[in-house]
């Protein structure tokens, strides 16, 4: 089985985490335990669940973790919208993030479908 660090989807998720951490450095101090923490945790959950799922014993379990990654990615997208709407990041920064999230979402979905079909299509 392929090591999770070799998966393009994990690599892109890791890059997203790094971008989110850099993006949130300038958030207001009063958001430290609010939006900053929530956004970082949501983004971090994406590659973390890919990694954890890749070591599960069954394809069904792996799919469940990939689905959690997809949900965390949607959460990340929304929190970036909030950050943009509050003026914490520029619309251009948000737009670049949304493009990356969209591509990552397609990749995650594709991987989950591939793992599901390899397992006989059952979830």
C-alpha positions in Angstrom: 0.0 0.0 0.0 1.1 3.5 -0.8 2.4 5.6 2.0 0.1 8.5 2.8 2.8 11.1 2.2 3.1 9.9 -1.4 -0.6 10.7 -2.1 -1.1 13.9 -4.1 -4.3 14.6 -2.2 -2.5 14.4 1.2 0.3 16.7 -0.2 -2.3 19.3 -1.3 -4.0 19.0 2.1 -0.7 19.6 3.9 -0.1 22.7 1.7 -3.5 24.0 2.6 -2.8 23.6 6.3 0.4 25.6 5.9 -1.4 28.3 3.9 -4.1 28.5 6.6 -1.6 28.8 9.4 0.2 31.6 7.5 -3.2 33.3 6.7 -4.4 33.3 10.3 -1.2 34.8 11.8 -2.6 38.3 11.2 -6.1 37.6 12.6 -7.1 39.7 15.6 -5.8 38.6 19.0 -9.4 38.3 20.3 -10.0 35.5 17.6 -7.1 33.4 19.0 -9.5 30.9 20.6 -12.3 31.5 18.2 -12.1 31.7 14.5 -8.3 31.3 14.3 -8.4 28.0 16.3 -11.4 26.7 14.5 -10.1 27.4 11.0 -6.7 25.8 11.8 -8.3 22.7 13.3 -10.6 22.3 10.4 -7.8 22.6 7.9 -5.5 20.3 9.9 -8.3 17.7 10.0 -8.1 17.2 6.2 -4.7 15.6 5.8 -4.8 14.2 9.3 -7.8 12.0 8.5 -6.3 11.0 5.1 -3.2 9.8 7.0 -5.1 8.0 9.7 -7.6 6.4 7.3 -4.8 5.1 5.2 -3.7 2.9 8.1 -7.1 1.4 8.9 -7.6 -2.3 8.3 -10.6 -2.1 5.9 -11.4 0.0 2.8 -14.7 0.8 4.5 -12.9 2.4 7.4 -10.6 4.3 5.0 -13.6 5.6 3.2 -15.1 6.9 6.4 -11.9 8.8 7.2 -11.8 10.2 3.7 -15.4 11.4 4.1 -14.5 13.1 7.4 -11.7 14.8 5.4 -14.3 16.0 2.9 -16.5 17.4 5.7 -13.5 19.1 7.3 -12.7 20.7 4.0 -16.2 22.1 3.6 -15.9 23.5 7.2 -12.6 25.1 6.2 -14.2 26.7 3.1 -17.0 28.2 5.2 -14.6 29.5 7.9 -12.5 31.2 5.1 -15.8 32.8 3.9 -16.4 34.2 7.4 -12.8 35.4 7.6 -13.2 37.2 4.3 -16.6 38.7 5.3 -15.1 40.0 8.5 -12.2 41.6 6.6 -9.5 39.4 8.2 -8.4 38.2 4.8 -8.6 39.9 1.4 -11.1 38.7 -1.3 -8.1 37.7 -3.4 -6.7 35.5 -0.6 -10.1 33.9 -0.1 -10.5 33.3 -3.9 -7.2 31.5 -4.1 -8.1 29.4 -1.1 -11.5 28.5 -2.7 -9.8 27.4 -5.9 -7.4 25.1 -3.9 -10.3 23.8 -1.8 -12.3 23.0 -4.9 -9.5 21.0 -6.5 -8.8 19.3 -3.2 -12.5 18.4 -2.9 -12.5 16.8 -6.3 -9.3 14.8 -5.5 -10.7 13.6 -2.2 -14.0 12.6 -3.7 -12.1 10.7 -6.5 -10.0 8.9 -4.0 -12.9 7.9 -1.9 -14.8 6.6 -4.9 -11.7 4.6 -6.0 -11.3 3.1 -2.5 -15.0 2.3 -2.4 -14.9 0.5 -5.8 -11.8 -1.5 -4.8 -13.8 -2.6 -1.8 -16.7 -3.8 -3.9 -18.7 -0.6 -3.8 -19.9 -1.1 -0.3 -19.7 1.5 2.5 
